[in-house]
Amino acid sequence: MSVHKYLGLFRREIEKLEDYGYAESLEIREEIRPNRQANIKVKAVLIDRSVLHIREYIDAKYGTKRLSYAYHYQDADGNLIFRYDNAMH
């Protein structure tokens, strides 16, 4: 899958949070890099004021591969609810 196709699919899926009334606001930043790579950063403020942060770095040179990712969800006061990532711990 191409970088542009992945970004389009990703954007359509994350925008469903707004479409279905779960998000007050969405910030989506995409950075296409050389060699068919891209950075995606999302900040979704949900209707209960909790915040979901998503970060993905993908490589689509030989298929689509998520090189790194982080999904961070916190309540309205900034307390961590969950975090998933593939960083070395």
PDB file with SEQRES, HELIX, SHEET and CRYST1 records, atoms N, CA, C and O in Angstrom:
SEQRES   1 A   89  MET SER VAL HIS LYS TYR LEU GLY LEU PHE ARG ARG GLU          
SEQRES   2 A   89  ILE GLU LYS LEU GLU ASP TYR GLY TYR ALA GLU SER LEU          
SEQRES   3 A   89  GLU ILE ARG GLU GLU ILE ARG PRO ASN ARG GLN ALA ASN          
SEQRES   4 A   89  ILE LYS VAL LYS ALA VAL LEU ILE ASP ARG SER VAL LEU          
SEQRES   5 A   89  HIS ILE ARG GLU TYR ILE ASP ALA LYS TYR GLY THR LYS          
SEQRES   6 A   89  ARG LEU SER TYR ALA TYR HIS TYR GLN ASP ALA ASP GLY          
SEQRES   7 A   89  ASN LEU ILE PHE ARG TYR ASP ASN ALA MET HIS                  
HELIX    1 AA1 VAL A    3  ASP A   19  1                                  17    
SHEET    1 AA1 5 ALA A  23  ARG A  33  0                                        
SHEET    2 AA1 5 GLN A  37  LEU A  46 -1                                        
SHEET    3 AA1 5 VAL A  51  ASP A  59 -1                                        
SHEET    4 AA1 5 LYS A  65  GLN A  74 -1                                        
SHEET    5 AA1 5 LEU A  80  ASP A  85 -1                                        
CRYST1    1.000    1.000    1.000  90.00  90.00  90.00 P 1           1          
ATOM      1  N   MET A   1       0.852  -1.171   0.000  1.00  0.00           N  
ATOM      2  CA  MET A   1       0.000   0.000   0.000  1.00  0.00           C  
ATOM      3  C   MET A   1       0.900   1.237   0.000  1.00  0.00           C  
ATOM      4  O   MET A   1       1.918   1.263   0.692  1.00  0.00           O  
ATOM      5  N   SER A   2       0.536   2.239  -0.756  1.00  0.00           N  
ATOM      6  CA  SER A   2       1.337   3.461  -0.822  1.00  0.00           C  
ATOM      7  C   SER A   2       1.165   4.291   0.450  1.00  0.00           C  
ATOM      8  O   SER A   2       0.199   4.120   1.195  1.00  0.00           O  
ATOM      9  N   VAL A   3       2.113   5.185   0.682  1.00  0.00           N  
ATOM     10  CA  VAL A   3       2.036   6.087   1.834  1.00  0.00           C  
ATOM     11  C   VAL A   3       0.758   6.911   1.767  1.00  0.00           C  
ATOM     12  O   VAL A   3       0.060   7.061   2.770  1.00  0.00           O  
ATOM     13  N   HIS A   4       0.450   7.444   0.594  1.00  0.00           N  
ATOM     14  CA  HIS A   4      -0.735   8.291   0.450  1.00  0.00           C  
ATOM     15  C   HIS A   4      -2.020   7.511   0.731  1.00  0.00           C  
ATOM     16  O   HIS A   4      -2.945   8.039   1.350  1.00  0.00           O  
ATOM     17  N   LYS A   5      -2.078   6.269   0.283  1.00  0.00           N  
ATOM     18  CA  LYS A   5      -3.269   5.457   0.534  1.00  0.00           C  
ATOM     19  C   LYS A   5      -3.399   5.156   2.032  1.00  0.00           C  
ATOM     20  O   LYS A   5      -4.492   5.253   2.589  1.00  0.00           O  
ATOM     21  N   TYR A   6      -2.291   4.793   2.685  1.00  0.00           N  
ATOM     22  CA  TYR A   6      -2.320   4.523   4.125  1.00  0.00           C  
ATOM     23  C   TYR A   6      -2.788   5.758   4.889  1.00  0.00           C  
ATOM     24  O   TYR A   6      -3.650   5.661   5.763  1.00  0.00           O  
ATOM     25  N   LEU A   7      -2.221   6.919   4.561  1.00  0.00           N  
ATOM     26  CA  LEU A   7      -2.605   8.153   5.246  1.00  0.00           C  
ATOM     27  C   LEU A   7      -4.080   8.471   5.034  1.00  0.00           C  
ATOM     28  O   LEU A   7      -4.759   8.913   5.960  1.00  0.00           O  
ATOM     29  N   GLY A   8      -4.576   8.251   3.825  1.00  0.00           N  
ATOM     30  CA  GLY A   8      -5.992   8.488   3.544  1.00  0.00           C  
ATOM     31  C   GLY A   8      -6.894   7.573   4.351  1.00  0.00           C  
ATOM     32  O   GLY A   8      -7.889   8.022   4.919  1.00  0.00           O  
ATOM     33  N   LEU A   9      -6.552   6.289   4.406  1.00  0.00           N  
ATOM     34  CA  LEU A   9      -7.341   5.336   5.194  1.00  0.00           C  
ATOM     35  C   LEU A   9      -7.280   5.672   6.683  1.00  0.00           C  
ATOM     36  O   LEU A   9      -8.296   5.639   7.377  1.00  0.00           O  
ATOM     37  N   PHE A  10      -6.090   5.993   7.161  1.00  0.00           N  
ATOM     38  CA  PHE A  10      -5.912   6.348   8.570  1.00  0.00           C  
ATOM     39  C   PHE A  10      -6.770   7.566   8.913  1.00  0.00           C  
ATOM     40  O   PHE A  10      -7.484   7.571   9.915  1.00  0.00           O  
ATOM     41  N   ARG A  11      -6.691   8.595   8.072  1.00  0.00           N  
ATOM     42  CA  ARG A  11      -7.447   9.830   8.305  1.00  0.00           C  
ATOM     43  C   ARG A  11      -8.954   9.554   8.322  1.00  0.00           C  
ATOM     44  O   ARG A  11      -9.665  10.048   9.196  1.00  0.00           O  
ATOM     45  N   ARG A  12      -9.438   8.771   7.364  1.00  0.00           N  
ATOM     46  CA  ARG A  12     -10.878   8.458   7.318  1.00  0.00           C  
ATOM     47  C   ARG A  12     -11.329   7.745   8.588  1.00  0.00           C  
ATOM     48  O   ARG A  12     -12.401   8.034   9.118  1.00  0.00           O  
ATOM     49  N   GLU A  13     -10.516   6.818   9.074  1.00  0.00           N  
ATOM     50  CA  GLU A  13     -10.891   6.073  10.281  1.00  0.00           C  
ATOM     51  C   GLU A  13     -10.878   6.963  11.520  1.00  0.00           C  
ATOM     52  O   GLU A  13     -11.805   6.900  12.328  1.00  0.00           O  
ATOM     53  N   ILE A  14      -9.854   7.783  11.686  1.00  0.00           N  
ATOM     54  CA  ILE A  14      -9.765   8.621  12.886  1.00  0.00           C  
ATOM     55  C   ILE A  14     -10.830   9.719  12.861  1.00  0.00           C  
ATOM     56  O   ILE A  14     -11.305  10.139  13.916  1.00  0.00           O  
ATOM     57  N   GLU A  15     -11.208  10.186  11.674  1.00  0.00           N  
ATOM     58  CA  GLU A  15     -12.247  11.213  11.573  1.00  0.00           C  
ATOM     59  C   GLU A  15     -13.625  10.689  11.974  1.00  0.00           C  
ATOM     60  O   GLU A  15     -14.542  11.475  12.211  1.00  0.00           O  
ATOM     61  N   LYS A  16     -13.775   9.376  12.050  1.00  0.00           N  
ATOM     62  CA  LYS A  16     -15.037   8.805  12.518  1.00  0.00           C  
ATOM     63  C   LYS A  16     -15.332   9.208  13.959  1.00  0.00           C  
ATOM     64  O   LYS A  16     -16.493   9.243  14.366  1.00  0.00           O  
ATOM     65  N   LEU A  17     -14.288   9.513  14.735  1.00  0.00           N  
ATOM     66  CA  LEU A  17     -14.508   9.999  16.103  1.00  0.00           C  
ATOM     67  C   LEU A  17     -15.372  11.258  16.093  1.00  0.00           C  
ATOM     68  O   LEU A  17     -16.268  11.408  16.923  1.00  0.00           O  
ATOM     69  N   GLU A  18     -15.100  12.160  15.153  1.00  0.00           N  
ATOM     70  CA  GLU A  18     -15.925  13.368  15.013  1.00  0.00           C  
ATOM     71  C   GLU A  18     -17.261  13.048  14.363  1.00  0.00           C  
ATOM     72  O   GLU A  18     -18.306  13.528  14.802  1.00  0.00           O  
ATOM     73  N   ASP A  19     -17.223  12.231  13.311  1.00  0.00           N  
ATOM     74  CA  ASP A  19     -18.453  11.905  12.583  1.00  0.00           C  
ATOM     75  C   ASP A  19     -19.510  11.297  13.495  1.00  0.00           C  
ATOM     76  O   ASP A  19     -20.699  11.577  13.341  1.00  0.00           O  
ATOM     77  N   TYR A  20     -19.087  10.470  14.442  1.00  0.00           N  
ATOM     78  CA  TYR A  20     -20.022   9.797  15.345  1.00  0.00           C  
ATOM     79  C   TYR A  20     -20.273  10.576  16.628  1.00  0.00           C  
ATOM     80  O   TYR A  20     -20.994  10.103  17.506  1.00  0.00           O  
ATOM     81  N   GLY A  21     -19.687  11.765  16.746  1.00  0.00           N  
ATOM     82  CA  GLY A  21     -19.955  12.624  17.892  1.00  0.00           C  
ATOM     83  C   GLY A  21     -19.149  12.312  19.140  1.00  0.00           C  
ATOM     84  O   GLY A  21     -19.527  12.732  20.234  1.00  0.00           O  
ATOM     85  N   TYR A  22     -18.037  11.580  19.003  1.00  0.00           N  
ATOM     86  CA  TYR A  22     -17.215  11.238  20.167  1.00  0.00           C  
ATOM     87  C   TYR A  22     -16.124  12.268  20.447  1.00  0.00           C  
ATOM     88  O   TYR A  22     -15.606  12.330  21.562  1.00  0.00           O  
ATOM     89  N   ALA A  23     -15.769  13.076  19.448  1.00  0.00           N  
ATOM     90  CA  ALA A  23     -14.660  14.017  19.601  1.00  0.00           C  
ATOM     91  C   ALA A  23     -15.140  15.454  19.489  1.00  0.00           C  
ATOM     92  O   ALA A  23     -15.958  15.789  18.631  1.00  0.00           O  
ATOM     93  N   GLU A  24     -14.615  16.297  20.374  1.00  0.00           N  
ATOM     94  CA  GLU A  24     -14.850  17.736  20.267  1.00  0.00           C  
ATOM     95  C   GLU A  24     -13.931  18.347  19.227  1.00  0.00           C  
ATOM     96  O   GLU A  24     -14.319  19.256  18.493  1.00  0.00           O  
ATOM     97  N   SER A  25     -12.695  17.835  19.170  1.00  0.00           N  
ATOM     98  CA  SER A  25     -11.751  18.358  18.186  1.00  0.00           C  
ATOM     99  C   SER A  25     -10.733  17.286  17.809  1.00  0.00           C  
ATOM    100  O   SER A  25     -10.436  16.376  18.582  1.00  0.00           O  
ATOM    101  N   LEU A  26     -10.214  17.428  16.601  1.00  0.00           N  
ATOM    102  CA  LEU A  26      -9.173  16.537  16.086  1.00  0.00           C  
ATOM    103  C   LEU A  26      -8.075  17.380  15.461  1.00  0.00           C  
ATOM    104  O   LEU A  26      -8.349  18.294  14.683  1.00  0.00           O  
ATOM    105  N   GLU A  27      -6.845  17.074  15.800  1.00  0.00           N  
ATOM    106  CA  GLU A  27      -5.693  17.653  15.114  1.00  0.00           C  
ATOM    107  C   GLU A  27      -4.943  16.489  14.490  1.00  0.00           C  
ATOM    108  O   GLU A  27      -4.500  15.579  15.191  1.00  0.00           O  
ATOM    109  N   ILE A  28      -4.803  16.521  13.175  1.00  0.00           N  
ATOM    110  CA  ILE A  28      -4.089  15.457  12.469  1.00  0.00           C  
ATOM    111  C   ILE A  28      -2.958  16.109  11.683  1.00  0.00           C  
ATOM    112  O   ILE A  28      -3.189  16.971  10.835  1.00  0.00           O  
ATOM    113  N   ARG A  29      -1.735  15.684  11.977  1.00  0.00           N  
ATOM    114  CA  ARG A  29      -0.575  16.192  11.247  1.00  0.00           C  
ATOM    115  C   ARG A  29       0.109  15.026  10.547  1.00  0.00           C  
ATOM    116  O   ARG A  29       0.397  13.995  11.153  1.00  0.00           O  
ATOM    117  N   GLU A  30       0.356  15.213   9.274  1.00  0.00           N  
ATOM    118  CA  GLU A  30       1.018  14.188   8.469  1.00  0.00           C  
ATOM    119  C   GLU A  30       2.265  14.792   7.852  1.00  0.00           C  
ATOM    120  O   GLU A  30       2.241  15.915   7.349  1.00  0.00           O  
ATOM    121  N   GLU A  31       3.346  14.047   7.893  1.00  0.00           N  
ATOM    122  CA  GLU A  31       4.590  14.483   7.275  1.00  0.00           C  
ATOM    123  C   GLU A  31       5.099  13.340   6.408  1.00  0.00           C  
ATOM    124  O   GLU A  31       5.479  12.283   6.912  1.00  0.00           O  
ATOM    125  N   ILE A  32       5.100  13.565   5.110  1.00  0.00           N  
ATOM    126  CA  ILE A  32       5.620  12.552   4.190  1.00  0.00           C  
ATOM    127  C   ILE A  32       7.115  12.796   4.043  1.00  0.00           C  
ATOM    128  O   ILE A  32       7.558  13.915   3.782  1.00  0.00           O  
ATOM    129  N   ARG A  33       7.878  11.730   4.214  1.00  0.00           N  
ATOM    130  CA  ARG A  33       9.336  11.813   4.156  1.00  0.00           C  
ATOM    131  C   ARG A  33       9.853  11.075   2.924  1.00  0.00           C  
ATOM    132  O   ARG A  33       9.104  10.351   2.268  1.00  0.00           O  
ATOM    133  N   PRO A  34      11.128  11.261   2.616  1.00  0.00           N  
ATOM    134  CA  PRO A  34      11.706  10.520   1.488  1.00  0.00           C  
ATOM    135  C   PRO A  34      11.643   9.008   1.728  1.00  0.00           C  
ATOM    136  O   PRO A  34      11.423   8.558   2.853  1.00  0.00           O  
ATOM    137  N   ASN A  35      11.832   8.257   0.689  1.00  0.00           N  
ATOM    138  CA  ASN A  35      11.859   6.789   0.740  1.00  0.00           C  
ATOM    139  C   ASN A  35      10.540   6.182   1.195  1.00  0.00           C  
ATOM    140  O   ASN A  35      10.526   5.145   1.857  1.00  0.00           O  
ATOM    141  N   ARG A  36       9.430   6.828   0.840  1.00  0.00           N  
ATOM    142  CA  ARG A  36       8.085   6.302   1.123  1.00  0.00           C  
ATOM    143  C   ARG A  36       7.833   6.095   2.612  1.00  0.00           C  
ATOM    144  O   ARG A  36       7.265   5.081   3.020  1.00  0.00           O  
ATOM    145  N   GLN A  37       8.252   7.047   3.405  1.00  0.00           N  
ATOM    146  CA  GLN A  37       8.015   7.005   4.845  1.00  0.00           C  
ATOM    147  C   GLN A  37       7.142   8.188   5.243  1.00  0.00           C  
ATOM    148  O   GLN A  37       7.073   9.190   4.532  1.00  0.00           O  
ATOM    149  N   ALA A  38       6.471   8.059   6.400  1.00  0.00           N  
ATOM    150  CA  ALA A  38       5.603   9.140   6.865  1.00  0.00           C  
ATOM    151  C   ALA A  38       5.490   9.123   8.379  1.00  0.00           C  
ATOM    152  O   ALA A  38       5.583   8.074   9.015  1.00  0.00           O  
ATOM    153  N   ASN A  39       5.289  10.304   8.939  1.00  0.00           N  
ATOM    154  CA  ASN A  39       4.980  10.506  10.352  1.00  0.00           C  
ATOM    155  C   ASN A  39       3.528  10.941  10.449  1.00  0.00           C  
ATOM    156  O   ASN A  39       3.072  11.777   9.669  1.00  0.00           O  
ATOM    157  N   ILE A  40       2.814  10.385  11.391  1.00  0.00           N  
ATOM    158  CA  ILE A  40       1.431  10.785  11.644  1.00  0.00           C  
ATOM    159  C   ILE A  40       1.327  11.123  13.120  1.00  0.00           C  
ATOM    160  O   ILE A  40       1.774  10.355  13.972  1.00  0.00           O  
ATOM    161  N   LYS A  41       0.737  12.272  13.423  1.00  0.00           N  
ATOM    162  CA  LYS A  41       0.485  12.654  14.809  1.00  0.00           C  
ATOM    163  C   LYS A  41      -0.962  13.117  14.920  1.00  0.00           C  
ATOM    164  O   LYS A  41      -1.440  13.910  14.109  1.00  0.00           O  
ATOM    165  N   VAL A  42      -1.649  12.607  15.938  1.00  0.00           N  
ATOM    166  CA  VAL A  42      -3.054  12.936  16.150  1.00  0.00           C  
ATOM    167  C   VAL A  42      -3.255  13.346  17.600  1.00  0.00           C  
ATOM    168  O   VAL A  42      -2.698  12.745  18.518  1.00  0.00           O  
ATOM    169  N   LYS A  43      -4.060  14.377  17.783  1.00  0.00           N  
ATOM    170  CA  LYS A  43      -4.547  14.734  19.116  1.00  0.00           C  
ATOM    171  C   LYS A  43      -6.057  14.824  18.996  1.00  0.00           C  
ATOM    172  O   LYS A  43      -6.587  15.673  18.278  1.00  0.00           O  
ATOM    173  N   ALA A  44      -6.745  13.940  19.708  1.00  0.00           N  
ATOM    174  CA  ALA A  44      -8.206  13.919  19.693  1.00  0.00           C  
ATOM    175  C   ALA A  44      -8.707  14.264  21.089  1.00  0.00           C  
ATOM    176  O   ALA A  44      -8.456  13.533  22.047  1.00  0.00           O  
ATOM    177  N   VAL A  45      -9.415  15.384  21.196  1.00  0.00           N  
ATOM    178  CA  VAL A  45     -10.053  15.751  22.455  1.00  0.00           C  
ATOM    179  C   VAL A  45     -11.476  15.214  22.383  1.00  0.00           C  
ATOM    180  O   VAL A  45     -12.265  15.622  21.531  1.00  0.00           O  
ATOM    181  N   LEU A  46     -11.791  14.300  23.285  1.00  0.00           N  
ATOM    182  CA  LEU A  46     -13.086  13.640  23.261  1.00  0.00           C  
ATOM    183  C   LEU A  46     -14.119  14.444  24.050  1.00  0.00           C  
ATOM    184  O   LEU A  46     -13.768  15.387  24.760  1.00  0.00           O  
ATOM    185  N   ILE A  47     -15.388  14.069  23.924  1.00  0.00           N  
ATOM    186  CA  ILE A  47     -16.466  14.875  24.504  1.00  0.00           C  
ATOM    187  C   ILE A  47     -16.425  14.940  26.024  1.00  0.00           C  
ATOM    188  O   ILE A  47     -17.004  15.854  26.612  1.00  0.00           O  
ATOM    189  N   ASP A  48     -15.756  13.994  26.673  1.00  0.00           N  
ATOM    190  CA  ASP A  48     -15.612  14.051  28.134  1.00  0.00           C  
ATOM    191  C   ASP A  48     -14.329  14.770  28.542  1.00  0.00           C  
ATOM    192  O   ASP A  48     -13.934  14.739  29.708  1.00  0.00           O  
ATOM    193  N   ARG A  49     -13.677  15.423  27.561  1.00  0.00           N  
ATOM    194  CA  ARG A  49     -12.431  16.185  27.735  1.00  0.00           C  
ATOM    195  C   ARG A  49     -11.196  15.302  27.915  1.00  0.00           C  
ATOM    196  O   ARG A  49     -10.103  15.817  28.149  1.00  0.00           O  
ATOM    197  N   SER A  50     -11.350  13.989  27.810  1.00  0.00           N  
ATOM    198  CA  SER A  50     -10.176  13.126  27.799  1.00  0.00           C  
ATOM    199  C   SER A  50      -9.468  13.331  26.458  1.00  0.00           C  
ATOM    200  O   SER A  50     -10.058  13.836  25.503  1.00  0.00           O  
ATOM    201  N   VAL A  51      -8.193  12.932  26.401  1.00  0.00           N  
ATOM    202  CA  VAL A  51      -7.390  13.196  25.207  1.00  0.00           C  
ATOM    203  C   VAL A  51      -6.689  11.912  24.766  1.00  0.00           C  
ATOM    204  O   VAL A  51      -6.092  11.199  25.573  1.00  0.00           O  
ATOM    205  N   LEU A  52      -6.778  11.639  23.472  1.00  0.00           N  
ATOM    206  CA  LEU A  52      -6.083  10.513  22.863  1.00  0.00           C  
ATOM    207  C   LEU A  52      -5.001  11.073  21.944  1.00  0.00           C  
ATOM    208  O   LEU A  52      -5.288  11.838  21.024  1.00  0.00           O  
ATOM    209  N   HIS A  53      -3.748  10.681  22.206  1.00  0.00           N  
ATOM    210  CA  HIS A  53      -2.622  11.058  21.355  1.00  0.00           C  
ATOM    211  C   HIS A  53      -2.192   9.807  20.593  1.00  0.00           C  
ATOM    212  O   HIS A  53      -2.036   8.736  21.179  1.00  0.00           O  
ATOM    213  N   ILE A  54      -2.003   9.953  19.293  1.00  0.00           N  
ATOM    214  CA  ILE A  54      -1.544   8.846  18.458  1.00  0.00           C  
ATOM    215  C   ILE A  54      -0.328   9.331  17.683  1.00  0.00           C  
ATOM    216  O   ILE A  54      -0.319  10.433  17.135  1.00  0.00           O  
ATOM    217  N   ARG A  55       0.697   8.487  17.647  1.00  0.00           N  
ATOM    218  CA  ARG A  55       1.882   8.787  16.848  1.00  0.00           C  
ATOM    219  C   ARG A  55       2.297   7.508  16.139  1.00  0.00           C  
ATOM    220  O   ARG A  55       2.457   6.462  16.768  1.00  0.00           O  
ATOM    221  N   GLU A  56       2.469   7.599  14.831  1.00  0.00           N  
ATOM    222  CA  GLU A  56       2.943   6.457  14.045  1.00  0.00           C  
ATOM    223  C   GLU A  56       4.005   6.930  13.062  1.00  0.00           C  
ATOM    224  O   GLU A  56       3.912   8.016  12.491  1.00  0.00           O  
ATOM    225  N   TYR A  57       5.002   6.098  12.884  1.00  0.00           N  
ATOM    226  CA  TYR A  57       6.017   6.325  11.860  1.00  0.00           C  
ATOM    227  C   TYR A  57       5.971   5.098  10.965  1.00  0.00           C  
ATOM    228  O   TYR A  57       6.252   3.986  11.412  1.00  0.00           O  
ATOM    229  N   ILE A  58       5.615   5.299   9.701  1.00  0.00           N  
ATOM    230  CA  ILE A  58       5.427   4.155   8.806  1.00  0.00           C  
ATOM    231  C   ILE A  58       6.431   4.178   7.659  1.00  0.00           C  
ATOM    232  O   ILE A  58       6.961   5.222   7.277  1.00  0.00           O  
ATOM    233  N   ASP A  59       6.664   2.997   7.135  1.00  0.00           N  
ATOM    234  CA  ASP A  59       7.522   2.802   5.975  1.00  0.00           C  
ATOM    235  C   ASP A  59       6.725   1.990   4.964  1.00  0.00           C  
ATOM    236  O   ASP A  59       6.280   0.882   5.267  1.00  0.00           O  
ATOM    237  N   ALA A  60       6.545   2.533   3.770  1.00  0.00           N  
ATOM    238  CA  ALA A  60       5.772   1.840   2.736  1.00  0.00           C  
ATOM    239  C   ALA A  60       6.644   1.475   1.543  1.00  0.00           C  
ATOM    240  O   ALA A  60       6.146   1.314   0.429  1.00  0.00           O  
ATOM    241  N   LYS A  61       7.937   1.346   1.779  1.00  0.00           N  
ATOM    242  CA  LYS A  61       8.840   1.025   0.674  1.00  0.00           C  
ATOM    243  C   LYS A  61       8.593  -0.383   0.140  1.00  0.00           C  
ATOM    244  O   LYS A  61       8.514  -0.584  -1.072  1.00  0.00           O  
ATOM    245  N   TYR A  62       8.471  -1.350   1.034  1.00  0.00           N  
ATOM    246  CA  TYR A  62       8.210  -2.743   0.650  1.00  0.00           C  
ATOM    247  C   TYR A  62       7.010  -3.239   1.439  1.00  0.00           C  
ATOM    248  O   TYR A  62       7.165  -4.042   2.360  1.00  0.00           O  
ATOM    249  N   GLY A  63       5.824  -2.777   1.095  1.00  0.00           N  
ATOM    250  CA  GLY A  63       4.643  -3.054   1.897  1.00  0.00           C  
ATOM    251  C   GLY A  63       4.494  -1.935   2.909  1.00  0.00           C  
ATOM    252  O   GLY A  63       5.267  -0.977   2.887  1.00  0.00           O  
ATOM    253  N   THR A  64       3.531  -2.035   3.781  1.00  0.00           N  
ATOM    254  CA  THR A  64       3.320  -1.001   4.790  1.00  0.00           C  
ATOM    255  C   THR A  64       3.701  -1.561   6.148  1.00  0.00           C  
ATOM    256  O   THR A  64       3.141  -2.557   6.604  1.00  0.00           O  
ATOM    257  N   LYS A  65       4.666  -0.905   6.789  1.00  0.00           N  
ATOM    258  CA  LYS A  65       5.168  -1.379   8.076  1.00  0.00           C  
ATOM    259  C   LYS A  65       5.190  -0.214   9.059  1.00  0.00           C  
ATOM    260  O   LYS A  65       5.682   0.869   8.740  1.00  0.00           O  
ATOM    261  N   ARG A  66       4.658  -0.441  10.245  1.00  0.00           N  
ATOM    262  CA  ARG A  66       4.689   0.555  11.315  1.00  0.00           C  
ATOM    263  C   ARG A  66       6.033   0.411  12.028  1.00  0.00           C  
ATOM    264  O   ARG A  66       6.236  -0.545  12.777  1.00  0.00           O  
ATOM    265  N   LEU A  67       6.949   1.350  11.801  1.00  0.00           N  
ATOM    266  CA  LEU A  67       8.272   1.273  12.422  1.00  0.00           C  
ATOM    267  C   LEU A  67       8.214   1.619  13.902  1.00  0.00           C  
ATOM    268  O   LEU A  67       8.889   0.996  14.721  1.00  0.00           O  
ATOM    269  N   SER A  68       7.405   2.614  14.239  1.00  0.00           N  
ATOM    270  CA  SER A  68       7.202   2.945  15.648  1.00  0.00           C  
ATOM    271  C   SER A  68       5.789   3.481  15.818  1.00  0.00           C  
ATOM    272  O   SER A  68       5.188   4.024  14.891  1.00  0.00           O  
ATOM    273  N   TYR A  69       5.283   3.313  17.024  1.00  0.00           N  
ATOM    274  CA  TYR A  69       3.940   3.802  17.319  1.00  0.00           C  
ATOM    275  C   TYR A  69       3.809   4.079  18.807  1.00  0.00           C  
ATOM    276  O   TYR A  69       4.533   3.519  19.630  1.00  0.00           O  
ATOM    277  N   ALA A  70       2.871   4.953  19.130  1.00  0.00           N  
ATOM    278  CA  ALA A  70       2.504   5.217  20.521  1.00  0.00           C  
ATOM    279  C   ALA A  70       1.052   5.664  20.530  1.00  0.00           C  
ATOM    280  O   ALA A  70       0.646   6.521  19.745  1.00  0.00           O  
ATOM    281  N   TYR A  71       0.282   5.076  21.423  1.00  0.00           N  
ATOM    282  CA  TYR A  71      -1.117   5.438  21.631  1.00  0.00           C  
ATOM    283  C   TYR A  71      -1.236   5.782  23.111  1.00  0.00           C  
ATOM    284  O   TYR A  71      -1.055   4.918  23.970  1.00  0.00           O  
ATOM    285  N   HIS A  72      -1.538   7.025  23.404  1.00  0.00           N  
ATOM    286  CA  HIS A  72      -1.531   7.535  24.776  1.00  0.00           C  
ATOM    287  C   HIS A  72      -2.897   8.148  25.053  1.00  0.00           C  
ATOM    288  O   HIS A  72      -3.327   9.062  24.350  1.00  0.00           O  
ATOM    289  N   TYR A  73      -3.579   7.642  26.080  1.00  0.00           N  
ATOM    290  CA  TYR A  73      -4.919   8.116  26.415  1.00  0.00           C  
ATOM    291  C   TYR A  73      -4.914   8.602  27.851  1.00  0.00           C  
ATOM    292  O   TYR A  73      -4.491   7.887  28.759  1.00  0.00           O  
ATOM    293  N   GLN A  74      -5.393   9.837  28.052  1.00  0.00           N  
ATOM    294  CA  GLN A  74      -5.409  10.416  29.394  1.00  0.00           C  
ATOM    295  C   GLN A  74      -6.754  11.067  29.672  1.00  0.00           C  
ATOM    296  O   GLN A  74      -7.466  11.475  28.755  1.00  0.00           O  
ATOM    297  N   ASP A  75      -7.090  11.155  30.961  1.00  0.00           N  
ATOM    298  CA  ASP A  75      -8.360  11.779  31.329  1.00  0.00           C  
ATOM    299  C   ASP A  75      -8.240  13.299  31.251  1.00  0.00           C  
ATOM    300  O   ASP A  75      -7.183  13.830  30.910  1.00  0.00           O  
ATOM    301  N   ALA A  76      -9.326  13.989  31.567  1.00  0.00           N  
ATOM    302  CA  ALA A  76      -9.372  15.449  31.448  1.00  0.00           C  
ATOM    303  C   ALA A  76      -8.368  16.148  32.357  1.00  0.00           C  
ATOM    304  O   ALA A  76      -7.972  17.281  32.086  1.00  0.00           O  
ATOM    305  N   ASP A  77      -7.953  15.482  33.433  1.00  0.00           N  
ATOM    306  CA  ASP A  77      -6.971  16.059  34.357  1.00  0.00           C  
ATOM    307  C   ASP A  77      -5.533  15.695  33.994  1.00  0.00           C  
ATOM    308  O   ASP A  77      -4.600  16.082  34.697  1.00  0.00           O  
ATOM    309  N   GLY A  78      -5.350  14.964  32.914  1.00  0.00           N  
ATOM    310  CA  GLY A  78      -4.012  14.586  32.470  1.00  0.00           C  
ATOM    311  C   GLY A  78      -3.493  13.297  33.073  1.00  0.00           C  
ATOM    312  O   GLY A  78      -2.323  12.961  32.893  1.00  0.00           O  
ATOM    313  N   ASN A  79      -4.347  12.560  33.792  1.00  0.00           N  
ATOM    314  CA  ASN A  79      -3.938  11.278  34.370  1.00  0.00           C  
ATOM    315  C   ASN A  79      -3.964  10.191  33.297  1.00  0.00           C  
ATOM    316  O   ASN A  79      -4.924  10.079  32.535  1.00  0.00           O  
ATOM    317  N   LEU A  80      -2.915   9.407  33.251  1.00  0.00           N  
ATOM    318  CA  LEU A  80      -2.799   8.350  32.256  1.00  0.00           C  
ATOM    319  C   LEU A  80      -3.866   7.279  32.460  1.00  0.00           C  
ATOM    320  O   LEU A  80      -4.041   6.771  33.568  1.00  0.00           O  
ATOM    321  N   ILE A  81      -4.576   6.940  31.387  1.00  0.00           N  
ATOM    322  CA  ILE A  81      -5.525   5.826  31.396  1.00  0.00           C  
ATOM    323  C   ILE A  81      -4.836   4.602  30.805  1.00  0.00           C  
ATOM    324  O   ILE A  81      -4.862   3.524  31.398  1.00  0.00           O  
ATOM    325  N   PHE A  82      -4.215   4.768  29.629  1.00  0.00           N  
ATOM    326  CA  PHE A  82      -3.384   3.703  29.075  1.00  0.00           C  
ATOM    327  C   PHE A  82      -2.387   4.283  28.093  1.00  0.00           C  
ATOM    328  O   PHE A  82      -2.559   5.386  27.574  1.00  0.00           O  
ATOM    329  N   ARG A  83      -1.345   3.513  27.852  1.00  0.00           N  
ATOM    330  CA  ARG A  83      -0.350   3.861  26.844  1.00  0.00           C  
ATOM    331  C   ARG A  83       0.172   2.561  26.254  1.00  0.00           C  
ATOM    332  O   ARG A  83       0.583   1.649  26.973  1.00  0.00           O  
ATOM    333  N   TYR A  84       0.146   2.499  24.930  1.00  0.00           N  
ATOM    334  CA  TYR A  84       0.717   1.373  24.204  1.00  0.00           C  
ATOM    335  C   TYR A  84       1.761   1.940  23.259  1.00  0.00           C  
ATOM    336  O   TYR A  84       1.510   2.931  22.574  1.00  0.00           O  
ATOM    337  N   ASP A  85       2.919   1.323  23.217  1.00  0.00           N  
ATOM    338  CA  ASP A  85       3.944   1.745  22.269  1.00  0.00           C  
ATOM    339  C   ASP A  85       4.896   0.587  22.021  1.00  0.00           C  
ATOM    340  O   ASP A  85       4.845  -0.436  22.704  1.00  0.00           O  
ATOM    341  N   ASN A  86       5.755   0.764  21.044  1.00  0.00           N  
ATOM    342  CA  ASN A  86       6.743  -0.277  20.778  1.00  0.00           C  
ATOM    343  C   ASN A  86       8.157   0.209  21.084  1.00  0.00           C  
ATOM    344  O   ASN A  86       9.127  -0.290  20.513  1.00  0.00           O  
ATOM    345  N   ALA A  87       8.271   1.183  21.987  1.00  0.00           N  
ATOM    346  CA  ALA A  87       9.587   1.666  22.418  1.00  0.00           C  
ATOM    347  C   ALA A  87      10.262   0.613  23.291  1.00  0.00           C  
ATOM    348  O   ALA A  87       9.598  -0.161  23.979  1.00  0.00           O  
ATOM    349  N   MET A  88      11.571   0.598  23.250  1.00  0.00           N  
ATOM    350  CA  MET A  88      12.321  -0.312  24.113  1.00  0.00           C  
ATOM    351  C   MET A  88      12.167   0.162  25.554  1.00  0.00           C  
ATOM    352  O   MET A  88      12.404   1.332  25.852  1.00  0.00           O  
ATOM    353  N   HIS A  89      11.772  -0.739  26.444  1.00  0.00           N  
ATOM    354  CA  HIS A  89      11.583  -0.380  27.856  1.00  0.00           C  
ATOM    355  C   HIS A  89      12.566  -1.140  28.704  1.00  0.00           C  
ATOM    356  O   HIS A  89      12.577  -0.984  29.925  1.00  0.00           O  
TER     357      HIS A  89                                                      
END                                                                             
